[in-house]
């Protein structure tokens, strides 16, 4: 098994728990395909699947202390297992389950005298701190994304559309045998003022601004980086905004380490931007956790609780967005260490 399931489940205080999300099942078991649920009852593990993928599931879990139980609908198979084990309560994280599945499961199990309890974010704390093998995958993911970003930057020229650049990025990811961790955000000109712009046929012109927010998935782990470039000439206002955003990010990267309050990162980045009069133009949190999902805990926001821990991987991505003009965001994925951070993305600024 990929993880010490006993330790993780004990920490979650849920001795009878169902995981229905493929990413969380991958996190626990290393099994990286869709179509089955993972049930833990006391110290017993069950893979609930359809007959269609039974052979694949059996092959993966061979000699891994997991009973493979084919049968649809899944709730009937789960109910049989719970009754056989005299279980009276099942924990489910509804955040990672279709509402229709959760309602049906709750209804059928309650009718059988088995209580369904919501336990939101069961694995969130465990997932925040990465183990060595996870960090290696994250580093490789960041390396690929950085190299793709640098390649595309050299190819930028007037006449290319946002979609041209987007599909070039997807092509380069494919050549590296990875998928995108989210649809790339490619924004030219005033479109860069929208943090999550949807790439279009808008074409690049001379002296334009280019924002690229990209990432890929390597061995199940995501990368995330953003660069903002100017094609040829950069005027004084553009330079002021870009320099301010970069100084904002550097203020965080310079001192961030384990033990600091998570809210410190947002306060520090925001303070630099506010000092030059753009307080209302920084319209999102300073960053977020990255791992098997592109957005994980913790959120680097002003109201974040807790402290940074060694082994956390997060983004630092301050930005300034001026409506109908342009925006600048600079983002890197970093690894928190005891006395500093390691920047995992390396694309040219």
BELLIN-V298854 format. One record per pair of residues at least 12 apart in sequence whose ideal C-beta (glycine too) atoms are under 7 Angstrom apart, sorted by the first residue. I is the first residue (numbers start at 1). GAP is how many residues later the second one is. D is the distance in Angstrom with one decimal. If there is no record, write none. Layout:
{{I & GAP & D} {I & GAP & D}}
This chain:
{{1 & 28 & 5.7} {1 & 63 & 5.9} {2 & 26 & 6.4} {2 & 27 & 5.5} {2 & 28 & 3.5} {3 & 24 & 6.7} {3 & 25 & 5.2} {5 & 23 & 5.9} {5 & 35 & 6.8} {8 & 115 & 6.7} {8 & 118 & 5.1} {9 & 31 & 5.8} {11 & 115 & 6.5} {12 & 107 & 7.0} {12 & 110 & 4.4} {14 & 77 & 3.9} {14 & 105 & 5.7} {14 & 108 & 6.2} {15 & 27 & 5.7} {16 & 24 & 7.0} {16 & 25 & 5.1} {16 & 71 & 4.9} {16 & 73 & 6.0} {16 & 74 & 5.3} {16 & 75 & 6.4} {17 & 23 & 5.1} {17 & 74 & 4.3} {17 & 105 & 6.8} {18 & 19 & 6.2} {18 & 21 & 5.3} {18 & 60 & 6.8} {18 & 72 & 6.0} {18 & 74 & 5.1} {19 & 18 & 6.6} {19 & 19 & 4.4} {20 & 17 & 4.9} {20 & 76 & 6.1} {20 & 77 & 4.6} {20 & 81 & 6.7} {21 & 75 & 3.5} {22 & 12 & 4.7} {23 & 269 & 4.8} {23 & 270 & 5.9} {24 & 72 & 6.0} {24 & 99 & 5.7} {25 & 13 & 4.7} {26 & 194 & 5.4} {26 & 266 & 6.4} {27 & 96 & 6.5} {27 & 100 & 6.3} {27 & 265 & 5.3} {31 & 29 & 5.2} {32 & 188 & 5.7} {33 & 23 & 7.0} {35 & 14 & 6.3} {35 & 15 & 6.5} {35 & 18 & 4.9} {36 & 12 & 6.0} {36 & 13 & 3.7} {36 & 17 & 6.5} {36 & 21 & 5.7} {37 & 37 & 5.8} {39 & 39 & 6.1} {39 & 42 & 6.3} {41 & 40 & 6.4} {41 & 41 & 6.8} {41 & 44 & 4.7} {41 & 46 & 5.8} {42 & 43 & 6.7} {44 & 23 & 7.0} {45 & 20 & 6.0} {45 & 21 & 4.5} {45 & 22 & 7.0} {46 & 20 & 6.8} {46 & 21 & 5.0} {46 & 23 & 5.4} {46 & 35 & 5.7} {47 & 14 & 5.9} {47 & 19 & 5.4} {47 & 21 & 4.8} {47 & 22 & 6.8} {48 & 21 & 5.5} {48 & 26 & 5.1} {48 & 29 & 5.3} {48 & 30 & 6.1} {49 & 19 & 6.6} {49 & 21 & 5.5} {50 & 20 & 6.4} {50 & 22 & 5.3} {51 & 19 & 4.9} {54 & 14 & 6.5} {54 & 16 & 4.4} {69 & 12 & 6.6} {75 & 29 & 6.1} {75 & 30 & 5.1} {75 & 33 & 4.9} {79 & 29 & 6.4} {79 & 30 & 6.3} {79 & 33 & 5.8} {82 & 32 & 5.5} {87 & 27 & 6.3} {88 & 26 & 6.1} {88 & 27 & 6.5} {89 & 25 & 6.8} {89 & 26 & 4.7} {89 & 28 & 6.0} {90 & 19 & 6.2} {90 & 24 & 6.1} {90 & 26 & 5.4} {91 & 26 & 5.3} {91 & 28 & 4.4} {92 & 13 & 6.8} {92 & 24 & 6.1} {92 & 26 & 6.6} {93 & 26 & 5.8} {93 & 27 & 5.8} {93 & 28 & 6.8} {93 & 29 & 5.2} {94 & 24 & 5.3} {94 & 26 & 6.9} {95 & 25 & 5.4} {95 & 26 & 6.8} {124 & 173 & 4.7} {127 & 164 & 5.6} {127 & 165 & 7.0} {127 & 169 & 6.0} {128 & 161 & 5.9} {128 & 169 & 5.4} {128 & 170 & 6.3} {128 & 181 & 6.9} {128 & 184 & 5.5} {129 & 180 & 5.4} {129 & 182 & 4.1} {129 & 183 & 6.0} {130 & 161 & 6.6} {130 & 181 & 5.1} {130 & 183 & 5.6} {134 & 87 & 6.2} {134 & 157 & 7.0} {135 & 200 & 6.4} {137 & 81 & 5.6} {137 & 82 & 4.2} {137 & 83 & 6.7} {137 & 84 & 4.0} {138 & 83 & 4.8} {138 & 85 & 6.9} {138 & 175 & 5.5} {138 & 206 & 6.3} {139 & 205 & 5.6} {140 & 78 & 4.8} {141 & 75 & 5.7} {141 & 76 & 6.5} {141 & 77 & 3.8} {141 & 80 & 5.3} {141 & 81 & 6.3} {141 & 82 & 3.9} {142 & 81 & 4.3} {142 & 191 & 5.3} {142 & 202 & 3.9} {142 & 203 & 4.7} {144 & 32 & 4.9} {144 & 34 & 5.8} {144 & 72 & 5.4} {144 & 74 & 6.2} {145 & 69 & 5.8} {145 & 70 & 5.3} {145 & 71 & 5.1} {145 & 78 & 4.3} {145 & 80 & 5.6} {145 & 200 & 6.6} {146 & 79 & 6.5} {146 & 199 & 5.1} {146 & 200 & 4.4} {146 & 201 & 4.2} {148 & 21 & 5.9} {148 & 24 & 4.4} {148 & 25 & 6.4} {148 & 66 & 6.8} {149 & 63 & 6.3} {149 & 65 & 6.1} {149 & 76 & 6.3} {149 & 78 & 6.0} {149 & 198 & 3.8} {150 & 197 & 5.3} {150 & 198 & 5.5} {151 & 21 & 6.1} {152 & 13 & 6.1} {152 & 16 & 5.8} {152 & 17 & 5.9} {152 & 60 & 6.9} {153 & 76 & 6.1} {153 & 195 & 6.6} {155 & 13 & 6.9} {156 & 48 & 6.6} {156 & 54 & 6.1} {156 & 73 & 6.9} {156 & 75 & 6.2} {157 & 47 & 7.0} {158 & 46 & 5.4} {158 & 47 & 5.5} {158 & 48 & 5.3} {159 & 44 & 6.0} {159 & 45 & 6.7} {160 & 43 & 6.7} {160 & 44 & 4.9} {161 & 40 & 4.9} {161 & 41 & 6.3} {161 & 42 & 5.0} {162 & 24 & 4.3} {162 & 25 & 6.7} {162 & 26 & 5.7} {162 & 37 & 4.1} {162 & 38 & 5.3} {162 & 40 & 5.2} {163 & 36 & 5.5} {163 & 37 & 6.7} {163 & 38 & 5.9} {165 & 21 & 4.7} {166 & 18 & 5.1} {166 & 20 & 4.9} {166 & 33 & 4.6} {169 & 15 & 5.0} {169 & 45 & 5.6} {173 & 43 & 5.1} {178 & 38 & 4.3} {178 & 39 & 5.9} {178 & 40 & 5.3} {179 & 37 & 6.6} {179 & 38 & 5.2} {180 & 35 & 6.8} {180 & 36 & 5.8} {181 & 34 & 4.0} {181 & 35 & 5.7} {181 & 36 & 4.9} {181 & 41 & 3.8} {181 & 42 & 6.4} {181 & 43 & 6.7} {181 & 113 & 4.7} {182 & 33 & 6.1} {182 & 112 & 5.1} {184 & 15 & 6.9} {184 & 28 & 7.0} {184 & 29 & 6.7} {184 & 30 & 4.6} {185 & 12 & 5.7} {185 & 14 & 6.9} {185 & 28 & 3.8} {186 & 13 & 4.4} {186 & 26 & 5.7} {187 & 24 & 4.4} {188 & 14 & 5.3} {188 & 16 & 5.2} {188 & 20 & 5.5} {188 & 21 & 6.9} {188 & 22 & 5.8} {189 & 13 & 7.0} {189 & 19 & 5.4} {189 & 20 & 6.1} {189 & 137 & 6.7} {190 & 134 & 5.5} {190 & 135 & 6.0} {190 & 136 & 6.1} {192 & 17 & 5.4} {192 & 19 & 4.1} {192 & 36 & 6.9} {192 & 134 & 5.0} {192 & 135 & 4.2} {193 & 128 & 4.7} {193 & 129 & 5.9} {193 & 130 & 5.5} {193 & 131 & 6.7} {193 & 132 & 6.2} {193 & 133 & 5.8} {193 & 134 & 4.2} {195 & 88 & 7.0} {195 & 89 & 6.0} {195 & 124 & 6.5} {195 & 126 & 6.4} {195 & 132 & 7.0} {195 & 134 & 6.7} {204 & 27 & 6.5} {206 & 25 & 6.6} {206 & 26 & 6.2} {207 & 24 & 6.1} {207 & 25 & 5.2} {207 & 26 & 4.5} {208 & 23 & 4.8} {209 & 19 & 6.7} {209 & 21 & 5.6} {209 & 29 & 6.9} {209 & 117 & 4.9} {210 & 19 & 4.6} {210 & 21 & 6.5} {211 & 15 & 6.8} {211 & 17 & 4.9} {211 & 116 & 6.4} {211 & 118 & 6.3} {212 & 14 & 6.7} {212 & 15 & 5.4} {213 & 13 & 4.2} {213 & 118 & 6.9} {215 & 79 & 6.3} {220 & 72 & 5.7} {221 & 70 & 6.2} {221 & 71 & 6.3} {222 & 68 & 5.5} {222 & 69 & 6.8} {222 & 71 & 6.7} {222 & 72 & 4.7} {223 & 110 & 5.7} {223 & 122 & 6.6} {224 & 66 & 5.5} {224 & 70 & 5.9} {224 & 91 & 5.3} {224 & 107 & 6.5} {224 & 109 & 5.3} {225 & 106 & 5.5} {225 & 107 & 5.9} {225 & 108 & 6.4} {225 & 120 & 4.1} {225 & 122 & 5.8} {226 & 91 & 6.0} {226 & 103 & 4.8} {226 & 104 & 6.2} {226 & 105 & 3.6} {227 & 103 & 6.8} {227 & 120 & 5.6} {227 & 122 & 6.6} {228 & 14 & 6.5} {228 & 100 & 4.6} {228 & 101 & 6.1} {228 & 102 & 6.3} {238 & 88 & 7.0} {241 & 79 & 5.2} {241 & 87 & 5.0} {242 & 86 & 5.1} {244 & 28 & 6.6} {244 & 29 & 6.0} {244 & 32 & 5.2} {244 & 34 & 6.9} {244 & 76 & 6.6} {245 & 73 & 5.4} {245 & 74 & 6.2} {245 & 75 & 5.7} {245 & 83 & 4.8} {245 & 84 & 6.8} {245 & 85 & 5.3} {246 & 84 & 5.7} {246 & 103 & 7.0} {247 & 25 & 5.3} {248 & 21 & 4.6} {248 & 24 & 4.0} {248 & 25 & 5.2} {248 & 70 & 4.1} {249 & 20 & 6.8} {249 & 67 & 5.5} {249 & 69 & 5.4} {249 & 81 & 5.3} {251 & 17 & 5.2} {251 & 18 & 6.6} {251 & 21 & 5.3} {252 & 13 & 5.1} {252 & 16 & 5.2} {252 & 17 & 5.2} {252 & 34 & 6.9} {252 & 64 & 5.0} {253 & 63 & 6.1} {253 & 81 & 6.8} {253 & 88 & 6.2} {253 & 90 & 6.6} {256 & 52 & 6.7} {256 & 80 & 6.8} {256 & 85 & 4.9} {257 & 51 & 6.8} {257 & 79 & 6.8} {257 & 80 & 6.5} {257 & 81 & 6.6} {257 & 82 & 5.4} {257 & 83 & 5.5} {257 & 84 & 6.7} {258 & 50 & 5.3} {258 & 51 & 5.6} {258 & 52 & 4.2} {258 & 78 & 5.7} {258 & 79 & 6.6} {258 & 80 & 5.0} {259 & 48 & 5.6} {259 & 49 & 6.7} {260 & 47 & 6.2} {260 & 48 & 5.3} {261 & 46 & 5.6} {262 & 36 & 5.1} {262 & 38 & 6.2} {262 & 42 & 3.9} {262 & 44 & 5.5} {262 & 45 & 6.4} {262 & 46 & 6.0} {263 & 39 & 5.9} {263 & 40 & 6.8} {263 & 41 & 4.6} {265 & 21 & 5.2} {265 & 22 & 6.6} {265 & 35 & 4.6} {265 & 51 & 6.8} {266 & 19 & 6.2} {266 & 20 & 4.3} {266 & 34 & 5.4} {266 & 35 & 5.4} {266 & 36 & 4.8} {266 & 38 & 6.9} {267 & 35 & 6.6} {269 & 17 & 4.4} {269 & 49 & 4.4} {270 & 12 & 5.9} {273 & 45 & 6.4} {273 & 47 & 6.2} {278 & 42 & 5.0} {281 & 39 & 4.6} {281 & 40 & 5.5} {281 & 41 & 6.1} {282 & 36 & 6.3} {282 & 37 & 6.3} {282 & 38 & 6.0} {283 & 38 & 6.0} {284 & 35 & 6.9} {285 & 14 & 5.5} {285 & 15 & 5.5} {285 & 16 & 4.0} {286 & 14 & 4.3} {286 & 30 & 6.3} {286 & 31 & 6.7} {286 & 32 & 5.9} {287 & 13 & 3.8} {287 & 27 & 5.1} {287 & 28 & 4.1} {287 & 29 & 4.8} {287 & 30 & 5.4} {288 & 12 & 6.4} {288 & 26 & 6.5} {288 & 27 & 5.7} {289 & 23 & 6.7} {289 & 24 & 6.7} {289 & 25 & 5.3} {290 & 23 & 5.1} {290 & 24 & 6.5} {290 & 25 & 6.0} {290 & 43 & 5.5} {291 & 22 & 6.4} {298 & 16 & 7.0} {300 & 14 & 6.2} {308 & 28 & 4.9} {309 & 27 & 6.6} {310 & 26 & 5.9} {310 & 27 & 5.6} {310 & 28 & 5.1} {311 & 25 & 6.8} {312 & 24 & 4.3} {313 & 20 & 6.3} {313 & 22 & 5.4} {314 & 20 & 6.2} {314 & 22 & 6.8} {315 & 16 & 5.5} {315 & 17 & 6.8} {315 & 18 & 5.4} {316 & 15 & 7.0} {316 & 16 & 5.9} {316 & 18 & 6.1} {317 & 12 & 5.9} {317 & 13 & 6.9} {317 & 14 & 3.3} {318 & 12 & 6.9} {330 & 19 & 6.9} {332 & 13 & 4.6} {333 & 12 & 5.0}}
